[in-house]
Amino acid sequence: MLKKVLPLSGILSLRFLGLFIVLPVLSAYALHLKGATPMLVGIIVGGYALTQAVFQLPFGLMSDKIGRKPTLLIGLLIFFAGSVISAMSTDIYMLMLGRFLQGAGAIGSVIVAMISDLVEEEIRGKAMAMMGGSIALSFAAAMVIGPVVGGHFGVSTLFWIAAVLALLAMLMLFTKVPNPPKIKHIYHNTSKTSDILKDQNLLSMLVIDGMQKGLMTMAFVIIPIILTSPAFGWAKADLYKAYVPAMIMGLIAMGPAAILGEKYNKPKQVFLLSIILFIAAFLLMGLTNSSTMFVVGVVSFFLAFNMMEPLVQSMISKFAKVHQKGAALGIANTVAYFMTFIGGTAAGILLDYSDREVLGIGTAAVALLWLLWTTFKLQNPILHSHLYLPQSHVDMDKLNGLEHEHIAEWYINESEKLVVVKYVSEHLSEEALKAKIVK
């Protein structure tokens, strides 16, 4: 699994590092560009996510027509161009163009689709968790690199670093990433993609993914602006003093959260605790006049974000049926990116026309509703087993008519000539299942 997943996770993490590396200082930097207002700064912080959302579907369709690798290359080239334009920007609108282009190379769902093609069903959750963990690590590394490098060498240097990271990702794409197998997905005729929004657990995961990403950009609008404002008087080069302890605590919490969510199948409990930490974070950042307590709020935010990140994609993959995974993850990414844009824009508008106290209390109130929704709507996933049989051993007529309340789905791996059946072993034995389909 590692040889299949690590290169793809590496490409995704390099790209996200290029996006995240500017977040710790971008709002404070952009606010001093020609033509800048807090609202425009908020759009720039989350602007990449708007084009990410718009181009998710086109890139997914393109990957089906011309292949995964060529599509990934096109996306990385667009990201490279956006990074260069951002690095050379002299006013707020040129920077906005660069940020929009950075997001237009929307390769996230293509990489997720490749992982789903390459990795067996029963370990796909671990692969998705690994991918989420790599993004969280990129996020953590960016919190250290961004303030230090940006504070001493300028934010334009960070965008040049992002361009170099895009080139490294291209190199990894053609030297380390394997070609995916051909998979034929077979599923019950009664199951439709539209069922995604009707599924209580999948809908709850869309809410969780969207809220997490929206709160992320809200935080990165207010943290640099507030700490470098006259109220606190921090220099941009000193922002690492807030981000480093928060990053360390977030990394420490990520491991236990992933174990509790994956190994012990308690993701709901992890999500609920994370939402409580988000509420505490925005109340502290919105209301305190103490630098120490503001940093405690930043730590609380990082704890919440990093505890969620390794589990979100994995849980969506577990709740969705095999034919829904691409659509479910695509919808989730689209929602998450739109919310990323909305979060940054909303924070900018609130700072422009109100103050951070209103922002903090208002965000905490919305997060409280989110907490209640998750408490009553989300359930922990059902644990399934998988039966693998050579296709030559299976009676296809019996397989095509296979229906049972404890069989979630089945499909054929045409590259390996395998039939895969996903079922609940507590209620249906492997022997009984074989008897239904073996010649």
Buried (B, 14 or more C-beta within 10 A) or exposed (E): BEEBBBBBBBBBBBBBBBBBBBBBBBBBBBBEBEEBBBBBBBBBBBBBBBBBBBBBBEBBEBBEEEBBBEBBBBBBBBBBBBBBBBBEBEEBBBBBBBBBBBBBBBBBBBBBBBBBBBBBBEEBBBBBBBBBBBBBBBBBBBBBBBBBBBBEEBBBBBBBBBBEBBBBBBEBBEEEBEEBEEBEBBBBEEBEBEBBEEBEBBBBBBBBBBBBBBBBBBBBBBBBBBBBBEEBEBEBBBBBBBBBBBBBBBBEBBEEBBBBBBEEBBBBBBBBBBBBBBBBBBBBBBBBEEBEEBBBBBBBBBBBBBBBBBBBBBBBBBBBBBBBBBBBBBBBBBBBBBBBBBBBBBBBBBBEEEEBEEBBEBBBEBBBEBBEBBEEEBEBBEEBBBBEBEBEEBEEEEBEEBEBEBBBBBBBBEEBEBBBBBBBBEEBEEEEBBEBBEE
